[in-house]
Each structure stands twice: as structure tokens, then as C-alpha cells.
Amino acid sequence: MTNNNNNNYTDCCSFCGMARHEVDVIFSSSGGAHICNECIERGYALLLETEMSESKRNMPEPLKLEELMKPVEIKAFLDQYVIGQEDAKKHLSVAVYNHYKRLIHSEKGKQKVDIDKSNIIIAGPTGTGKTLLAKTIAKLLKVPFTIADATALTEAGYVGEDVESILSRLLQAADYNIPLAERGIVFVDEIDKIGRKGGNPSITRDVSGEGVQQALLKILEGAVVNVPPEGGRKHPDQKYAKIDTSNILFICGGAFDGIEKIISKRMNVNILGYGKEKNMLLTKDNLIRYILPQDIRAYGLIPELVGRLPVVTHVESLDKPALRSILTEPKNAIVRQYEALFKMDNIDLKFDDEVLDFIVDKAVEYKLGARGLRSICESVMTDIMYELPSKTSRRTYRVTLPVAKEMIEKSGLTLLKRVG
């Protein structure tokens, strides 16, 4: 009797209790558990349903064209933070707006026309607002955004960061939501630093130059990339996330120091001379506005990479009026920041106009650009910020020209001119 009961038990599914003759197949484990094909099919269907519902939860909200900021509105927002650089702001505004429209186009399914993405490259001297443009545009985006530095990138297998680490940062910005990351925007700074070391193809291993450019090709064009969510080779056993870069917009920025010589040679003019336009004096500062993809190729970026960055724009050197405006006009103006800091101590801080002019003159003299404005202001303000909060009787303070000159002399910034 006992043997019959055991046989009956082994012939039944441990989950639904169906006998062997009532189902097609029963699978048995070494531990004595049994499962029939019908329970397996139901379990598989449940897994699919769970996976689909999880996928729906991760899907980002569809974009609506009528809710998008138009290029003019995007540029107006950039104007609040970035002084000048009209050409770059227009190109950036159009690129971001078209990126949204391309996402809407692809969400509608199969269309008669495929819209290619227009990756951008922004060239121009350091301290003119390339990174600031990227950081400002990130404030109003409806998609994930990240900034990566090309100087840290090397070929896979060498000390440094893999190209895939760029997408790791984007995935982190999207809170590890892969569908959301696949519609994001990436700003790659210092792209000029990975140029070829010389005009010809490298015959030796160039692990941080041409090799990185080759690795960038696939993610710029659009490919499914295995991305380590935790960030590269430090966690070799981690699971990889598959990210499709087809809808990710890439904006690259670089100083391209010395490219003016390439542009002047192509235009067959001296760096200091007159161009085709009447009374148009060509100098090192304004030659950048005539930059073309072929100049970037001659600088050291490989043709395949230049071809994947079809939109080329520029930022120009800042003149004195622009630097003066940077001090006071933007929402994040340096003078406003100092006034806000002192306001927290109930002190009204004021700068004389000649002090601001003096700071601008020093930034131009030392060739520091917009970044130099902050350094010079810090030199002027450090002692004041150190002493003034302790003087509780002082409720107002004016920064005068003699004070500013004295602080600059004490700081040692004047040595910059001698060294230069």
C-alpha cells in the first residue's frame, strides 16, 4: 500500500496536483519535487506579464510638441546666463529643439522619413562660455543630461576611463532608467585634446588620442552598447546595461588652440589682414567664426568622427564690454553672488564702477577670459570677506578703486604679466 501511495505522489505535479496522465510532461527534480508543462507555461506567461508591466513603468512620458520650448524661447533662456555668443546659442537652441522633435517622430512608430540626429561641435578659446552653455541648457531640459571630459578617456585596457563611462554617467543622470537615458543629451568637453598627435594617421599606439576617437565613433553614430552601470573596470563582475545610442544627442566642445593658423592658411590670408568682406579685419580672435569641418579634420580629428559631428559652430573671444556685462547682468553674475553672500550677514555690498572696469582690464591684460574675472574678484574680496563679517557695526561696504588695486598687489596676480 505504501509503495502505491508513493508512486501516486511521484506521478503528480507538486504545484497543481495534476496526474501524469492528465498532462503532457512532468519534470522531476533530484529533491523529489515535480512540475508539469502547464504550470511551466503559466509561470512563463506570468513572468512576461511582470516584465512588460515593469517596462511600461520605466518608459518615460511621451513628449508633446505643443509643450516644447521653441528655439527662440530656448535662446532667450540662455541669454539670461550667457553673454554674447549669438551664433553658438542659436545653433544649440535649434539642435535641442530638433532633438525633441526627432524623439517625438520616432515615438510615432514607422514613418516615411527617417530623421538623423545632428550632433554638434562648438569650437572657441577657453573661458568664452562653452561649458557654461552646456550647464545652462541642462537646467531646462526634459531629458537626462551629463557632461563628460574627453581628456580622461583612453582605449579599453589602459589606465583611464573607457568611452562607455560617458554613457554610465548618462545612465546615472537618468536614475538608471534605460529608456529615459536613451533619449538624453551628452556634452563632451575638451574634444580637441584627443586629436591626432600630428596630421598623419598614427603608426604607434595613441591610447588617449586617435584610439579614443575610434572608440567614440560607434556611440556617436548609434549602436547598442554594453554599459557598466557602476562605472567601468573597477567592478568587472557587474551586470552590463544595454543602451541604444541612436537617439542620444552629443554636443562636443573644445578650445582648438592654434586652429586659427589652419583657417588663415585655407583662406589664404595672414592672421592680421583684410578678408573678402569690405573693411573686415581678420585677427586671431575673429578668424574662428570662419571655421569649417575641414579645419577640424586638419587639426587632428579623424574624418569619420568629423562626419558624425555635422553641425559646427563657434564661440568668440570676449571683448571688454562683454566681460563687463558678465560681471553684473546674468542671473549668476559674479557681483550679484558677492552681494548675496554679504546680504546673509546683513551687509549691503557695493562696487564702484571704476572697480569693475579695473577688474575687466586686468582680465584682458592677463588673458584670463571670463574665468579670470572670478579669480581677480576673489583676489580683491578675500581679505574683505575675512574681516567684514566680524565687524557687526558695519552694515554697508563700498569696494573702491584704491582698495581693489591694493588687494591685487598683495595677491601676487601682477606676477602673471611678468611671467607671460
C-alpha positions as CSV (number, residue, x, y, z in Angstrom):
1,M,0.0,0.0,0.0
2,T,2.8,2.4,0.9
3,N,4.5,1.8,-2.4
4,N,1.3,2.5,-4.3
5,N,0.9,5.9,-2.5
6,N,4.5,6.9,-3.2
7,N,4.0,6.0,-6.9
8,N,0.8,8.1,-7.0
9,Y,2.7,11.0,-5.4
10,T,5.6,10.9,-7.9
11,D,3.1,10.9,-10.7
12,C,1.5,14.2,-9.7
13,C,2.6,17.8,-10.2
14,S,3.7,19.4,-6.9
15,F,2.1,22.7,-7.8
16,C,-1.3,21.9,-9.4
17,G,-1.7,18.2,-8.3
18,M,-2.4,17.1,-11.9
19,A,-1.5,13.4,-12.5
20,R,1.0,12.4,-15.1
21,H,-1.7,11.0,-17.5
22,E,-3.6,14.3,-17.3
23,V,-0.7,16.4,-18.7
24,D,1.8,16.1,-21.5
25,V,5.0,16.2,-19.4
26,I,6.1,16.2,-15.8
27,F,9.6,17.2,-14.8
28,S,11.1,15.8,-11.7
29,S,14.0,17.2,-9.5
30,S,16.6,15.3,-7.5
31,G,14.9,16.6,-4.3
32,G,11.6,15.0,-5.1
33,A,9.7,18.0,-6.5
34,H,7.7,17.8,-9.7
35,I,6.2,20.3,-12.1
36,C,4.1,19.8,-15.2
37,N,4.3,21.6,-18.5
38,E,1.1,23.5,-17.9
39,C,2.5,25.1,-14.7
40,I,5.7,26.0,-16.5
41,E,3.7,27.7,-19.3
42,R,1.6,29.6,-16.7
43,G,4.8,30.7,-14.9
44,Y,6.4,31.8,-18.1
45,A,3.3,33.9,-19.0
46,L,3.3,35.5,-15.6
47,L,7.0,36.4,-15.9
48,L,6.3,38.0,-19.3
49,E,3.4,40.0,-17.9
50,T,5.5,41.2,-15.0
51,E,8.4,42.2,-17.3
52,M,6.1,44.1,-19.6
53,S,4.5,46.0,-16.7
54,E,7.9,46.8,-15.3
55,S,9.0,48.0,-18.7
56,K,5.9,50.2,-19.0
57,R,6.6,51.8,-15.6
58,N,10.2,52.6,-16.8
59,M,9.0,54.2,-20.1
60,P,9.4,58.0,-20.0
61,E,6.4,60.2,-20.5
62,P,5.8,60.9,-24.3
63,L,6.9,64.3,-25.4
64,K,4.3,66.7,-26.8
65,L,5.3,69.2,-29.5
66,E,3.0,71.9,-28.2
67,E,4.7,71.7,-24.7
68,L,8.2,72.2,-26.1
69,M,10.1,75.4,-25.8
70,K,10.7,76.9,-29.3
71,P,14.3,77.8,-30.4
72,V,13.7,81.5,-29.7
73,E,12.5,80.7,-26.2
74,I,15.5,78.4,-25.5
75,K,17.9,81.1,-26.7
76,A,16.1,83.7,-24.5
77,F,16.7,81.4,-21.5
78,L,20.4,81.1,-22.5
79,D,20.6,84.9,-22.8
80,Q,19.9,85.2,-19.0
81,Y,23.1,83.4,-18.2
82,V,25.4,83.6,-21.2
83,I,26.6,87.0,-22.5
84,G,27.2,87.2,-26.3
85,Q,28.0,84.1,-28.4
86,E,24.8,84.6,-30.5
87,D,25.9,82.0,-33.1
88,A,26.5,79.2,-30.7
89,K,23.3,79.9,-28.8
90,K,21.2,79.8,-31.9
91,H,22.8,76.5,-33.1
92,L,22.4,75.0,-29.6
93,S,18.7,76.1,-29.4
94,V,17.9,74.7,-32.8
95,A,19.7,71.4,-32.1
96,V,17.9,70.8,-28.8
97,Y,14.5,71.6,-30.3
98,N,15.2,69.3,-33.2
99,H,16.3,66.6,-30.8
100,Y,12.9,66.7,-29.1
101,K,11.1,66.7,-32.4
102,R,13.2,63.7,-33.6
103,L,12.2,61.8,-30.4
104,I,8.5,62.6,-31.0
105,H,8.9,61.5,-34.6
106,S,10.4,58.1,-33.5
107,E,7.8,57.6,-30.8
108,K,5.1,57.6,-33.5
109,G,6.5,54.4,-35.0
110,K,7.4,53.7,-38.6
111,Q,7.5,56.9,-40.6
112,K,8.1,57.7,-44.3
113,V,11.1,59.8,-43.4
114,D,13.9,58.9,-41.0
115,I,15.3,62.0,-39.2
116,D,19.0,61.8,-38.5
117,K,20.4,63.4,-35.3
118,S,22.6,66.4,-35.7
119,N,25.5,66.1,-33.2
120,I,27.3,69.5,-32.6
121,I,30.8,70.6,-32.2
122,I,31.5,74.0,-30.5
123,A,35.0,75.5,-31.1
124,G,36.4,78.5,-29.4
125,P,39.0,79.9,-26.9
126,T,39.0,78.8,-23.3
127,G,36.9,81.0,-20.9
128,T,34.4,82.0,-23.5
129,G,31.3,80.1,-22.3
130,K,31.3,76.6,-23.9
131,T,30.8,74.7,-20.7
132,L,28.6,77.4,-19.3
133,L,26.3,76.9,-22.3
134,A,26.1,73.2,-21.6
135,K,25.4,73.7,-17.9
136,T,22.7,76.3,-18.6
137,I,20.9,74.2,-21.3
138,A,20.8,71.4,-18.7
139,K,18.6,73.5,-16.4
140,L,15.6,73.5,-18.8
141,L,15.9,70.1,-20.5
142,K,13.1,67.5,-20.2
143,V,15.7,64.7,-20.9
144,P,18.7,63.4,-18.9
145,F,21.9,65.4,-19.4
146,T,25.5,64.8,-18.5
147,I,28.9,66.5,-19.0
148,A,32.0,64.3,-19.7
149,D,35.7,65.3,-20.1
150,A,37.4,63.8,-23.1
151,T,40.9,64.2,-21.5
152,A,40.3,61.4,-19.1
153,L,39.3,58.9,-21.8
154,T,41.7,56.1,-23.0
155,E,41.3,53.0,-25.1
156,A,39.9,49.9,-23.4
157,G,42.6,48.1,-21.4
158,Y,44.6,51.2,-20.5
159,V,44.7,53.3,-17.3
160,G,41.9,55.9,-17.6
161,E,38.2,55.8,-18.4
162,D,36.6,53.8,-21.2
163,V,34.4,55.7,-23.7
164,E,31.5,53.7,-22.3
165,S,31.9,55.6,-19.0
166,I,30.3,58.6,-20.7
167,L,27.1,56.6,-21.0
168,S,27.4,55.4,-17.4
169,R,27.1,59.0,-16.3
170,L,24.1,59.5,-18.5
171,L,22.5,56.4,-17.1
172,Q,23.1,57.7,-13.6
173,A,21.6,61.0,-14.5
174,A,18.5,59.1,-15.7
175,D,18.3,57.3,-12.3
176,Y,19.3,54.0,-14.0
177,N,16.2,54.2,-16.2
178,I,17.5,52.8,-19.6
179,P,14.6,54.0,-21.8
180,L,15.0,57.5,-20.3
181,A,18.8,57.5,-20.8
182,E,18.3,56.5,-24.4
183,R,16.8,59.9,-25.2
184,G,19.3,62.0,-23.3
185,I,22.0,64.6,-24.3
186,V,25.7,64.3,-23.6
187,F,28.2,67.2,-23.6
188,V,31.8,66.0,-24.3
189,D,34.2,68.7,-23.2
190,E,37.8,69.2,-24.4
191,I,37.2,67.1,-27.5
192,D,40.2,68.8,-29.1
193,K,42.5,67.1,-26.6
194,I,42.0,63.7,-28.3
195,G,43.3,64.9,-31.7
196,R,46.0,63.1,-33.5
197,K,49.5,63.9,-32.5
198,G,50.4,65.1,-35.9
199,G,48.5,65.3,-39.2
200,N,49.0,61.7,-40.4
201,P,47.4,58.5,-39.2
202,S,49.2,57.2,-36.1
203,I,51.6,54.2,-36.7
204,T,52.1,53.8,-32.9
205,R,49.6,53.2,-30.1
206,D,47.9,56.5,-29.4
207,V,45.7,55.4,-26.4
208,S,44.4,58.8,-25.5
209,G,44.1,60.4,-28.9
210,E,43.2,58.6,-32.2
211,G,42.3,55.4,-30.3
212,V,39.7,57.3,-28.3
213,Q,38.3,58.8,-31.5
214,Q,37.8,55.4,-33.0
215,A,36.0,54.2,-29.8
216,L,33.7,57.3,-29.9
217,L,32.5,56.5,-33.5
218,K,30.0,53.8,-32.6
219,I,28.3,55.7,-29.8
220,L,28.1,58.9,-31.8
221,E,26.6,57.2,-34.8
222,G,24.2,55.0,-32.9
223,A,24.7,51.5,-31.6
224,V,23.7,49.2,-28.8
225,V,26.5,49.5,-26.2
226,N,27.1,47.4,-23.1
227,V,27.5,49.9,-20.4
228,P,28.7,49.2,-16.8
229,P,26.2,51.0,-14.6
230,E,28.7,51.3,-11.7
231,G,31.4,52.9,-13.9
232,G,33.9,50.8,-15.8
233,R,36.7,48.4,-15.0
234,K,36.6,48.9,-11.2
235,H,33.7,46.5,-11.0
236,P,34.5,43.7,-13.5
237,D,31.8,41.3,-12.2
238,Q,28.9,43.7,-12.5
239,K,26.0,43.2,-15.0
240,Y,26.0,45.4,-18.1
241,A,23.1,47.5,-19.2
242,K,22.4,47.7,-23.0
243,I,21.9,51.2,-24.2
244,D,20.9,52.2,-27.7
245,T,22.7,55.5,-28.6
246,S,20.7,56.1,-31.7
247,N,18.6,58.8,-30.1
248,I,21.2,60.3,-27.8
249,L,22.4,63.8,-28.9
250,F,26.1,64.6,-28.5
251,I,27.4,68.1,-28.1
252,C,31.2,68.4,-28.2
253,G,33.3,71.4,-27.2
254,G,36.9,72.3,-27.5
255,A,39.3,75.2,-27.5
256,F,41.2,74.0,-30.6
257,D,44.1,76.2,-29.7
258,G,46.1,77.2,-32.8
259,I,43.3,76.3,-35.3
260,E,43.4,80.0,-36.5
261,K,46.6,79.2,-38.4
262,I,44.8,76.4,-40.2
263,I,41.8,78.6,-41.0
264,S,44.0,81.5,-42.3
265,K,46.0,79.1,-44.5
266,R,42.8,77.8,-46.0
267,M,41.5,81.3,-46.6
268,N,44.9,82.3,-48.0
269,V,45.2,85.4,-45.7
270,N,47.5,86.4,-42.9
271,I,46.2,86.2,-39.3
272,L,46.3,90.0,-39.4
273,G,44.9,91.2,-42.7
274,Y,41.7,92.1,-44.6
275,G,39.2,89.5,-45.8
276,K,36.7,89.5,-48.7
277,E,34.2,91.4,-46.7
278,K,34.7,95.2,-47.0
279,N,36.8,96.6,-44.1
280,M,36.7,93.1,-42.4
281,L,39.9,93.0,-40.4
282,L,40.9,89.4,-39.7
283,T,42.6,88.8,-36.4
284,K,43.3,85.7,-34.3
285,D,40.2,86.5,-32.3
286,N,37.7,86.6,-35.1
287,L,39.1,84.0,-37.5
288,I,37.3,81.3,-35.5
289,R,33.9,82.4,-37.0
290,Y,35.1,81.0,-40.4
291,I,35.7,77.5,-39.0
292,L,34.7,74.6,-41.2
293,P,34.7,70.8,-40.7
294,Q,37.8,70.5,-42.9
295,D,39.7,72.7,-40.4
296,I,38.8,70.5,-37.5
297,R,39.9,67.5,-39.6
298,A,43.3,69.2,-40.3
299,Y,43.6,69.9,-36.6
300,G,43.6,66.2,-35.7
301,L,40.1,64.7,-35.6
302,I,39.7,61.8,-37.9
303,P,37.3,62.2,-40.9
304,E,34.9,59.6,-39.6
305,L,34.5,61.5,-36.3
306,V,34.1,64.8,-38.0
307,G,31.4,63.3,-40.3
308,R,29.4,62.3,-37.2
309,L,29.5,65.9,-35.9
310,P,27.8,67.6,-38.8
311,V,26.9,70.9,-37.1
312,V,30.0,73.1,-36.5
313,T,29.6,76.4,-34.5
314,H,31.9,78.6,-32.6
315,V,32.3,80.9,-29.6
316,E,34.4,84.1,-29.9
317,S,36.9,85.8,-27.6
318,L,35.1,88.2,-25.2
319,D,35.8,91.9,-25.6
320,K,35.8,94.4,-22.7
321,P,32.1,95.3,-22.9
322,A,31.1,91.6,-22.8
323,L,33.3,90.9,-19.8
324,R,31.9,94.0,-18.1
325,S,28.4,92.6,-18.7
326,I,29.3,89.2,-17.3
327,L,30.2,90.9,-14.0
328,T,26.7,92.4,-13.5
329,E,24.0,91.2,-15.9
330,P,23.5,87.4,-15.9
331,K,21.4,85.7,-13.2
332,N,24.6,84.2,-11.9
333,A,26.6,87.4,-12.3
334,I,29.7,87.4,-10.1
335,V,28.9,90.8,-8.4
336,R,25.4,89.5,-7.6
337,Q,26.9,86.5,-6.0
338,Y,29.1,88.5,-3.7
339,E,26.2,90.8,-2.8
340,A,24.0,87.8,-1.9
341,L,26.8,86.4,0.3
342,F,27.2,89.6,2.2
343,K,23.4,90.1,2.4
344,M,23.3,86.9,4.6
345,D,25.4,88.9,7.1
346,N,23.1,91.9,6.8
347,I,25.7,93.9,4.9
348,D,25.0,95.9,1.8
349,L,27.9,95.5,-0.6
350,K,28.5,97.9,-3.4
351,F,31.2,98.0,-6.1
352,D,32.2,101.3,-7.7
353,D,32.0,101.4,-11.5
354,E,35.8,102.1,-11.8
355,V,36.5,98.9,-9.8
356,L,34.5,96.8,-12.3
357,D,36.4,98.4,-15.2
358,F,39.6,97.7,-13.4
359,I,38.8,94.1,-13.0
360,V,37.9,93.8,-16.7
361,D,41.1,95.5,-17.7
362,K,43.1,93.0,-15.6
363,A,41.3,90.0,-17.1
364,V,42.1,91.3,-20.6
365,E,45.7,92.1,-19.6
366,Y,46.4,88.7,-18.1
367,K,44.4,87.0,-21.0
368,L,42.3,85.0,-18.5
369,G,38.9,85.3,-20.2
370,A,35.6,85.1,-18.3
371,R,37.1,82.5,-15.9
372,G,39.7,85.1,-14.9
373,L,37.1,87.5,-13.7
374,R,36.3,85.2,-10.8
375,S,40.0,84.8,-9.9
376,I,40.6,88.6,-9.9
377,C,37.4,89.2,-7.9
378,E,38.5,86.6,-5.3
379,S,41.9,88.4,-5.0
380,V,40.1,91.7,-4.4
381,M,37.5,90.3,-2.0
382,T,39.3,87.6,0.1
383,D,40.5,90.0,2.9
384,I,37.2,91.9,2.9
385,M,35.2,88.6,3.2
386,Y,37.6,87.6,6.0
387,E,37.3,90.7,8.1
388,L,33.9,92.2,7.5
389,P,31.6,89.6,8.9
390,S,33.2,90.1,12.4
391,K,32.6,93.8,12.3
392,T,29.0,93.7,13.5
393,S,28.7,97.5,13.5
394,R,29.4,97.7,9.7
395,R,26.1,97.5,7.7
396,T,27.3,98.8,4.3
397,Y,30.6,98.5,2.5
398,R,31.8,100.1,-0.8
399,V,34.6,98.5,-2.8
400,T,36.7,101.4,-4.1
401,L,39.4,101.5,-6.7
402,P,42.3,102.2,-4.3
403,V,41.2,99.2,-2.2
404,A,41.0,97.0,-5.3
405,K,44.4,98.0,-6.5
406,E,45.9,97.3,-3.1
407,M,44.4,93.9,-2.9
408,I,45.6,92.9,-6.4
409,E,49.1,94.0,-5.5
410,K,49.0,91.9,-2.3
411,S,47.6,88.8,-4.1
412,G,50.6,88.4,-6.4
413,L,48.4,88.3,-9.6
414,T,50.6,91.0,-11.1
415,L,53.3,88.3,-11.5
416,L,51.1,86.8,-14.2
417,K,52.0,89.6,-16.6
418,R,55.7,89.3,-15.9
419,V,55.7,85.5,-16.4
420,G,53.6,85.9,-19.6
